[in-house]
Amino acid sequence: MSDVLGGGWERRDDGAWIPRSERAHLKRRLRGALDASRPHFRAERRTADGANKKGAKRGVEEVRLPPDSPSLRDACVDAWRGFGLTDPSQTRMLRRRAEQTLDIAQRQATGDALHQVTFLTFKLALHRVAARHVAGLRLQLADARVARGDERGALHEYKRALTEERAGWARTGRLEWAPAASLLNAARLTRLRAKDQADLDDAERLLRAAYGSEAAAEDPAQENATEGTRRAARHDLCVLLCQSDYRAHDAADALTSMGYRYRLSEDVLRYDLNYGVVNVPRSLKRREKAMETHGKYVKVFDRAMPAPALHHLRSVVSFSFICV
């Protein structure tokens, strides 16, 4: 992953070590991708110049390829090989990135008067897919940091990844291209470390993007897990709406769409946000005073009901109510 993202240090030919910029490293990879695809456009230019001997020779930027031509498909494949996807284990990813580049180039060609793909159109499509490719690698890095428990570093990487192609960090742009699991992790961290209403709005947008994610799983065996992630995102969205002010109707619509019939009271889910976490004082007098202040929120009674009644209550609640 670091070989693609760059950064760190690199050794020059004279043996000196110099800092390697991520941006410069990615620019070199994009230049390599364009250089690898340019011969296909040059071959088309030579064919066109040979057929039109009276016309002046055209540059590569002026060459047009039909959207369904084999030359354009080969250019997409060779471009990603030039970008660095040459390892045999990356064959599946190479084909997917080439298909994505071809799809974007073909859709952009529909706006052209001749409905053909120019080298500039191909270049723009390649840059767009490359931005999402790099953003996907950053999302993998953020997911790895979540697994290690580095929440602050993971949230930083999620923000960098989702702004890689000017997505606007959940404020603007579509995020459904990103994997559902990564969007769900980003939403949960954003909500967990939220400081104001704007952060909660970002968390809601990320949750909506997570359950609406259109990204296919890299591994077909993970498709079932992706569906579970989408449902978990909808569940988290329902909880967030239940805990938000003046969102009761939105919460009811979301819960009904998921098949729920009952929900917990607003007094349970929308408690005082200024309550916080209370440190239990050592002094008995201070402890009793703290209980008087905060006892209205929660109290615990051991063996408050018979075991059969508790078992029946658990069986009823587990099937009828949303658990938070």
NORJO-V704395 format. One record per residue. N is the residue number from 1. RES is the residue in three letters. SS is DSSP state (alpha for helix, beta for strand, coil for the rest). PHI is phi in radians with two decimals (* if undefined). OMEGA is omega as a letter, one per 40 degrees, with the letter a starting at -180 (* if undefined). Layout:
# NORJO-V704395
n->N res->RES ss->SS phi->PHI omega->OMEGA
n->N res->RES ss->SS phi->PHI omega->OMEGA
This chain:
# NORJO-V704395
n->1 res->MET ss->coil phi->* omega->a
n->2 res->SER ss->alpha phi->-1.17 omega->i
n->3 res->ASP ss->alpha phi->-1.17 omega->a
n->4 res->VAL ss->alpha phi->-1.48 omega->a
n->5 res->LEU ss->alpha phi->-1.30 omega->a
n->6 res->GLY ss->coil phi->1.39 omega->a
n->7 res->GLY ss->coil phi->1.50 omega->i
n->8 res->GLY ss->coil phi->1.45 omega->a
n->9 res->TRP ss->beta phi->-2.28 omega->i
n->10 res->GLU ss->beta phi->-2.42 omega->a
n->11 res->ARG ss->beta phi->-1.76 omega->i
n->12 res->ARG ss->coil phi->-1.40 omega->a
n->13 res->ASP ss->coil phi->-1.13 omega->a
n->14 res->ASP ss->coil phi->-1.45 omega->i
n->15 res->GLY ss->coil phi->1.65 omega->a
n->16 res->ALA ss->coil phi->-1.41 omega->i
n->17 res->TRP ss->beta phi->-1.72 omega->a
n->18 res->ILE ss->beta phi->-2.25 omega->i
n->19 res->PRO ss->beta phi->-1.16 omega->a
n->20 res->ARG ss->coil phi->-1.89 omega->i
n->21 res->SER ss->coil phi->-1.37 omega->i
n->22 res->GLU ss->alpha phi->-1.10 omega->a
n->23 res->ARG ss->alpha phi->-1.10 omega->i
n->24 res->ALA ss->alpha phi->-1.14 omega->i
n->25 res->HIS ss->alpha phi->-1.10 omega->a
n->26 res->LEU ss->alpha phi->-1.23 omega->i
n->27 res->LYS ss->alpha phi->-1.11 omega->i
n->28 res->ARG ss->alpha phi->-1.11 omega->i
n->29 res->ARG ss->alpha phi->-1.16 omega->i
n->30 res->LEU ss->alpha phi->-1.17 omega->i
n->31 res->ARG ss->alpha phi->-1.09 omega->i
n->32 res->GLY ss->alpha phi->-1.10 omega->i
n->33 res->ALA ss->alpha phi->-1.16 omega->i
n->34 res->LEU ss->alpha phi->-1.18 omega->i
n->35 res->ASP ss->alpha phi->-1.10 omega->a
n->36 res->ALA ss->alpha phi->-1.27 omega->a
n->37 res->SER ss->alpha phi->-1.59 omega->a
n->38 res->ARG ss->alpha phi->-1.07 omega->i
n->39 res->PRO ss->alpha phi->-1.00 omega->i
n->40 res->HIS ss->alpha phi->-1.18 omega->i
n->41 res->PHE ss->alpha phi->-1.28 omega->i
n->42 res->ARG ss->alpha phi->-1.14 omega->i
n->43 res->ALA ss->alpha phi->-1.10 omega->i
n->44 res->GLU ss->alpha phi->-1.17 omega->i
n->45 res->ARG ss->alpha phi->-1.16 omega->i
n->46 res->ARG ss->alpha phi->-1.12 omega->i
n->47 res->THR ss->alpha phi->-1.15 omega->a
n->48 res->ALA ss->alpha phi->-1.19 omega->i
n->49 res->ASP ss->alpha phi->-1.19 omega->i
n->50 res->GLY ss->alpha phi->-1.21 omega->i
n->51 res->ALA ss->alpha phi->-1.34 omega->a
n->52 res->ASN ss->coil phi->-2.05 omega->a
n->53 res->LYS ss->coil phi->-1.20 omega->a
n->54 res->LYS ss->coil phi->-1.34 omega->a
n->55 res->GLY ss->coil phi->-1.38 omega->i
n->56 res->ALA ss->coil phi->-1.32 omega->i
n->57 res->LYS ss->coil phi->-1.18 omega->a
n->58 res->ARG ss->coil phi->-1.77 omega->i
n->59 res->GLY ss->coil phi->-1.38 omega->a
n->60 res->VAL ss->alpha phi->-1.09 omega->a
n->61 res->GLU ss->alpha phi->-1.13 omega->a
n->62 res->GLU ss->alpha phi->-1.66 omega->a
n->63 res->VAL ss->coil phi->-1.26 omega->i
n->64 res->ARG ss->beta phi->-2.12 omega->i
n->65 res->LEU ss->beta phi->-2.02 omega->i
n->66 res->PRO ss->beta phi->-1.08 omega->a
n->67 res->PRO ss->coil phi->-1.06 omega->a
n->68 res->ASP ss->coil phi->-1.82 omega->a
n->69 res->SER ss->coil phi->-1.37 omega->i
n->70 res->PRO ss->alpha phi->-1.07 omega->a
n->71 res->SER ss->alpha phi->-1.10 omega->i
n->72 res->LEU ss->alpha phi->-1.19 omega->i
n->73 res->ARG ss->alpha phi->-1.11 omega->i
n->74 res->ASP ss->alpha phi->-1.13 omega->i
n->75 res->ALA ss->alpha phi->-1.12 omega->i
n->76 res->CYS ss->alpha phi->-1.14 omega->a
n->77 res->VAL ss->alpha phi->-1.15 omega->a
n->78 res->ASP ss->alpha phi->-1.15 omega->i
n->79 res->ALA ss->alpha phi->-1.08 omega->a
n->80 res->TRP ss->alpha phi->-1.32 omega->i
n->81 res->ARG ss->alpha phi->-1.19 omega->i
n->82 res->GLY ss->alpha phi->-1.18 omega->i
n->83 res->PHE ss->alpha phi->-1.23 omega->i
n->84 res->GLY ss->coil phi->2.29 omega->i
n->85 res->LEU ss->coil phi->-1.50 omega->a
n->86 res->THR ss->coil phi->-1.92 omega->a
n->87 res->ASP ss->coil phi->-1.23 omega->i
n->88 res->PRO ss->alpha phi->-1.00 omega->i
n->89 res->SER ss->alpha phi->-1.25 omega->a
n->90 res->GLN ss->alpha phi->-1.77 omega->a
n->91 res->THR ss->alpha phi->-1.09 omega->i
n->92 res->ARG ss->alpha phi->-1.10 omega->i
n->93 res->MET ss->alpha phi->-1.14 omega->i
n->94 res->LEU ss->alpha phi->-1.03 omega->i
n->95 res->ARG ss->alpha phi->-1.13 omega->a
n->96 res->ARG ss->alpha phi->-1.16 omega->i
n->97 res->ARG ss->alpha phi->-1.16 omega->i
n->98 res->ALA ss->alpha phi->-1.14 omega->i
n->99 res->GLU ss->alpha phi->-1.16 omega->i
n->100 res->GLN ss->alpha phi->-1.13 omega->i
n->101 res->THR ss->alpha phi->-1.11 omega->i
n->102 res->LEU ss->alpha phi->-1.12 omega->a
n->103 res->ASP ss->alpha phi->-1.12 omega->i
n->104 res->ILE ss->alpha phi->-1.16 omega->i
n->105 res->ALA ss->alpha phi->-1.10 omega->i
n->106 res->GLN ss->alpha phi->-1.16 omega->i
n->107 res->ARG ss->alpha phi->-1.18 omega->i
n->108 res->GLN ss->alpha phi->-1.24 omega->a
n->109 res->ALA ss->alpha phi->-1.26 omega->i
n->110 res->THR ss->coil phi->-1.14 omega->i
n->111 res->GLY ss->coil phi->-1.50 omega->i
n->112 res->ASP ss->coil phi->-1.43 omega->a
n->113 res->ALA ss->coil phi->-1.09 omega->a
n->114 res->LEU ss->coil phi->-1.68 omega->a
n->115 res->HIS ss->coil phi->0.97 omega->i
n->116 res->GLN ss->beta phi->-2.25 omega->a
n->117 res->VAL ss->beta phi->-1.72 omega->i
n->118 res->THR ss->beta phi->-1.58 omega->i
n->119 res->PHE ss->alpha phi->-1.14 omega->i
n->120 res->LEU ss->alpha phi->-1.15 omega->i
n->121 res->THR ss->alpha phi->-1.08 omega->i
n->122 res->PHE ss->alpha phi->-1.10 omega->i
n->123 res->LYS ss->alpha phi->-1.10 omega->i
n->124 res->LEU ss->alpha phi->-1.11 omega->i
n->125 res->ALA ss->alpha phi->-1.12 omega->i
n->126 res->LEU ss->alpha phi->-1.13 omega->i
n->127 res->HIS ss->alpha phi->-1.11 omega->a
n->128 res->ARG ss->alpha phi->-1.17 omega->i
n->129 res->VAL ss->alpha phi->-1.19 omega->i
n->130 res->ALA ss->alpha phi->-1.12 omega->i
n->131 res->ALA ss->alpha phi->-1.09 omega->i
n->132 res->ARG ss->alpha phi->-1.23 omega->i
n->133 res->HIS ss->alpha phi->-1.10 omega->i
n->134 res->VAL ss->alpha phi->-1.16 omega->i
n->135 res->ALA ss->alpha phi->-1.09 omega->i
n->136 res->GLY ss->alpha phi->-1.11 omega->i
n->137 res->LEU ss->alpha phi->-1.14 omega->i
n->138 res->ARG ss->alpha phi->-1.17 omega->i
n->139 res->LEU ss->alpha phi->-1.11 omega->i
n->140 res->GLN ss->alpha phi->-1.10 omega->i
n->141 res->LEU ss->alpha phi->-1.12 omega->i
n->142 res->ALA ss->alpha phi->-1.15 omega->i
n->143 res->ASP ss->alpha phi->-1.08 omega->i
n->144 res->ALA ss->alpha phi->-1.14 omega->i
n->145 res->ARG ss->alpha phi->-1.22 omega->i
n->146 res->VAL ss->alpha phi->-1.09 omega->i
n->147 res->ALA ss->alpha phi->-1.11 omega->i
n->148 res->ARG ss->alpha phi->-1.48 omega->i
n->149 res->GLY ss->coil phi->1.55 omega->i
n->150 res->ASP ss->coil phi->-1.55 omega->a
n->151 res->GLU ss->alpha phi->-1.20 omega->a
n->152 res->ARG ss->alpha phi->-1.14 omega->i
n->153 res->GLY ss->alpha phi->-1.14 omega->i
n->154 res->ALA ss->alpha phi->-1.14 omega->i
n->155 res->LEU ss->alpha phi->-1.10 omega->i
n->156 res->HIS ss->alpha phi->-1.09 omega->a
n->157 res->GLU ss->alpha phi->-1.20 omega->i
n->158 res->TYR ss->alpha phi->-1.08 omega->i
n->159 res->LYS ss->alpha phi->-1.11 omega->i
n->160 res->ARG ss->alpha phi->-1.12 omega->a
n->161 res->ALA ss->alpha phi->-1.16 omega->a
n->162 res->LEU ss->alpha phi->-1.42 omega->i
n->163 res->THR ss->coil phi->-1.88 omega->a
n->164 res->GLU ss->coil phi->-1.08 omega->i
n->165 res->GLU ss->coil phi->-2.03 omega->i
n->166 res->ARG ss->coil phi->1.07 omega->i
n->167 res->ALA ss->coil phi->-1.28 omega->i
n->168 res->GLY ss->coil phi->1.46 omega->i
n->169 res->TRP ss->coil phi->0.79 omega->i
n->170 res->ALA ss->coil phi->1.25 omega->i
n->171 res->ARG ss->coil phi->-1.51 omega->i
n->172 res->THR ss->coil phi->-2.41 omega->i
n->173 res->GLY ss->coil phi->1.45 omega->a
n->174 res->ARG ss->coil phi->-1.64 omega->i
n->175 res->LEU ss->coil phi->-2.01 omega->a
n->176 res->GLU ss->coil phi->-1.20 omega->i
n->177 res->TRP ss->coil phi->-1.30 omega->a
n->178 res->ALA ss->coil phi->-1.41 omega->i
n->179 res->PRO ss->coil phi->-1.06 omega->a
n->180 res->ALA ss->alpha phi->-1.09 omega->a
n->181 res->ALA ss->alpha phi->-1.11 omega->a
n->182 res->SER ss->alpha phi->-1.19 omega->i
n->183 res->LEU ss->alpha phi->-1.14 omega->i
n->184 res->LEU ss->alpha phi->-1.16 omega->i
n->185 res->ASN ss->alpha phi->-1.08 omega->i
n->186 res->ALA ss->alpha phi->-1.11 omega->i
n->187 res->ALA ss->alpha phi->-1.14 omega->a
n->188 res->ARG ss->alpha phi->-1.16 omega->i
n->189 res->LEU ss->alpha phi->-1.19 omega->i
n->190 res->THR ss->alpha phi->-1.09 omega->i
n->191 res->ARG ss->alpha phi->-1.22 omega->a
n->192 res->LEU ss->alpha phi->-1.14 omega->a
n->193 res->ARG ss->coil phi->-1.82 omega->a
n->194 res->ALA ss->coil phi->-1.16 omega->i
n->195 res->LYS ss->coil phi->-1.94 omega->a
n->196 res->ASP ss->coil phi->-2.66 omega->a
n->197 res->GLN ss->alpha phi->-1.16 omega->i
n->198 res->ALA ss->alpha phi->-1.08 omega->i
n->199 res->ASP ss->alpha phi->-1.14 omega->i
n->200 res->LEU ss->alpha phi->-1.17 omega->i
n->201 res->ASP ss->alpha phi->-1.12 omega->i
n->202 res->ASP ss->alpha phi->-1.09 omega->i
n->203 res->ALA ss->alpha phi->-1.09 omega->i
n->204 res->GLU ss->alpha phi->-1.13 omega->a
n->205 res->ARG ss->alpha phi->-1.13 omega->i
n->206 res->LEU ss->alpha phi->-1.16 omega->i
n->207 res->LEU ss->alpha phi->-1.15 omega->i
n->208 res->ARG ss->alpha phi->-1.12 omega->i
n->209 res->ALA ss->alpha phi->-1.20 omega->a
n->210 res->ALA ss->alpha phi->-1.18 omega->a
n->211 res->TYR ss->alpha phi->-1.37 omega->i
n->212 res->GLY ss->coil phi->-1.81 omega->a
n->213 res->SER ss->coil phi->-1.08 omega->i
n->214 res->GLU ss->coil phi->-1.81 omega->a
n->215 res->ALA ss->coil phi->-1.27 omega->i
n->216 res->ALA ss->coil phi->-1.41 omega->a
n->217 res->ALA ss->coil phi->-1.19 omega->i
n->218 res->GLU ss->coil phi->-1.08 omega->i
n->219 res->ASP ss->coil phi->-1.89 omega->a
n->220 res->PRO ss->alpha phi->-1.00 omega->a
n->221 res->ALA ss->alpha phi->-1.19 omega->a
n->222 res->GLN ss->alpha phi->-1.60 omega->a
n->223 res->GLU ss->alpha phi->-1.14 omega->i
n->224 res->ASN ss->alpha phi->-1.11 omega->i
n->225 res->ALA ss->alpha phi->-1.12 omega->i
n->226 res->THR ss->alpha phi->-1.13 omega->i
n->227 res->GLU ss->alpha phi->-1.12 omega->i
n->228 res->GLY ss->alpha phi->-1.12 omega->i
n->229 res->THR ss->alpha phi->-1.17 omega->i
n->230 res->ARG ss->alpha phi->-1.10 omega->i
n->231 res->ARG ss->alpha phi->-1.17 omega->i
n->232 res->ALA ss->alpha phi->-1.10 omega->i
n->233 res->ALA ss->alpha phi->-1.14 omega->i
n->234 res->ARG ss->alpha phi->-1.16 omega->i
n->235 res->HIS ss->alpha phi->-1.08 omega->i
n->236 res->ASP ss->alpha phi->-1.11 omega->i
n->237 res->LEU ss->alpha phi->-1.13 omega->i
n->238 res->CYS ss->alpha phi->-1.07 omega->i
n->239 res->VAL ss->alpha phi->-1.11 omega->i
n->240 res->LEU ss->alpha phi->-1.10 omega->i
n->241 res->LEU ss->alpha phi->-1.17 omega->i
n->242 res->CYS ss->alpha phi->-1.13 omega->a
n->243 res->GLN ss->coil phi->-1.59 omega->a
n->244 res->SER ss->coil phi->-1.62 omega->i
n->245 res->ASP ss->coil phi->-1.33 omega->i
n->246 res->TYR ss->coil phi->1.03 omega->i
n->247 res->ARG ss->coil phi->-2.12 omega->a
n->248 res->ALA ss->alpha phi->-1.07 omega->a
n->249 res->HIS ss->alpha phi->-1.19 omega->i
n->250 res->ASP ss->alpha phi->-1.10 omega->i
n->251 res->ALA ss->alpha phi->-1.12 omega->i
n->252 res->ALA ss->alpha phi->-1.11 omega->i
n->253 res->ASP ss->alpha phi->-1.12 omega->a
n->254 res->ALA ss->alpha phi->-1.15 omega->i
n->255 res->LEU ss->alpha phi->-1.16 omega->i
n->256 res->THR ss->alpha phi->-1.11 omega->i
n->257 res->SER ss->alpha phi->-1.14 omega->i
n->258 res->MET ss->coil phi->-1.64 omega->i
n->259 res->GLY ss->coil phi->1.67 omega->i
n->260 res->TYR ss->coil phi->-1.41 omega->i
n->261 res->ARG ss->coil phi->-1.99 omega->a
n->262 res->TYR ss->coil phi->-2.31 omega->i
n->263 res->ARG ss->coil phi->-2.52 omega->i
n->264 res->LEU ss->coil phi->-1.28 omega->a
n->265 res->SER ss->coil phi->-1.13 omega->i
n->266 res->GLU ss->alpha phi->-1.11 omega->i
n->267 res->ASP ss->alpha phi->-1.14 omega->i
n->268 res->VAL ss->alpha phi->-1.44 omega->a
n->269 res->LEU ss->alpha phi->-1.55 omega->a
n->270 res->ARG ss->coil phi->-2.00 omega->i
n->271 res->TYR ss->coil phi->-1.45 omega->a
n->272 res->ASP ss->coil phi->-1.11 omega->a
n->273 res->LEU ss->coil phi->-1.23 omega->i
n->274 res->ASN ss->coil phi->-1.48 omega->a
n->275 res->TYR ss->coil phi->-1.17 omega->i
n->276 res->GLY ss->coil phi->1.17 omega->i
n->277 res->VAL ss->coil phi->-1.85 omega->a
n->278 res->VAL ss->coil phi->-1.81 omega->i
n->279 res->ASN ss->coil phi->-1.39 omega->a
n->280 res->VAL ss->coil phi->-1.24 omega->a
n->281 res->PRO ss->coil phi->-1.19 omega->i
n->282 res->ARG ss->coil phi->-1.34 omega->a
n->283 res->SER ss->coil phi->-1.19 omega->a
n->284 res->LEU ss->alpha phi->-1.10 omega->a
n->285 res->LYS ss->alpha phi->-1.12 omega->i
n->286 res->ARG ss->alpha phi->-1.17 omega->i
n->287 res->ARG ss->alpha phi->-1.15 omega->i
n->288 res->GLU ss->alpha phi->-1.13 omega->i
n->289 res->LYS ss->alpha phi->-1.15 omega->i
n->290 res->ALA ss->alpha phi->-1.13 omega->i
n->291 res->MET ss->alpha phi->-1.13 omega->i
n->292 res->GLU ss->alpha phi->-1.15 omega->a
n->293 res->THR ss->alpha phi->-1.34 omega->a
n->294 res->HIS ss->alpha phi->-1.97 omega->a
n->295 res->GLY ss->coil phi->-1.19 omega->a
n->296 res->LYS ss->coil phi->-1.25 omega->a
n->297 res->TYR ss->coil phi->-1.50 omega->a
n->298 res->VAL ss->coil phi->-2.71 omega->i
n->299 res->LYS ss->coil phi->-2.46 omega->a
n->300 res->VAL ss->coil phi->-2.15 omega->i
n->301 res->PHE ss->coil phi->-2.22 omega->i
n->302 res->ASP ss->coil phi->-1.28 omega->i
n->303 res->ARG ss->coil phi->0.89 omega->a
n->304 res->ALA ss->coil phi->-1.29 omega->i
n->305 res->MET ss->coil phi->-2.44 omega->i
n->306 res->PRO ss->coil phi->-1.07 omega->a
n->307 res->ALA ss->alpha phi->-1.03 omega->i
n->308 res->PRO ss->alpha phi->-1.06 omega->i
n->309 res->ALA ss->alpha phi->-1.16 omega->i
n->310 res->LEU ss->alpha phi->-1.13 omega->i
n->311 res->HIS ss->alpha phi->-1.10 omega->i
n->312 res->HIS ss->alpha phi->-1.14 omega->i
n->313 res->LEU ss->alpha phi->-1.10 omega->i
n->314 res->ARG ss->alpha phi->-1.10 omega->a
n->315 res->SER ss->alpha phi->-1.15 omega->i
n->316 res->VAL ss->alpha phi->-1.26 omega->a
n->317 res->VAL ss->alpha phi->-1.17 omega->a
n->318 res->SER ss->alpha phi->-1.15 omega->a
n->319 res->PHE ss->alpha phi->-1.77 omega->a
n->320 res->SER ss->alpha phi->-2.00 omega->a
n->321 res->PHE ss->coil phi->-2.09 omega->i
n->322 res->ILE ss->coil phi->-1.43 omega->a
n->323 res->CYS ss->coil phi->-1.78 omega->i
n->324 res->VAL ss->coil phi->-2.19 omega->*
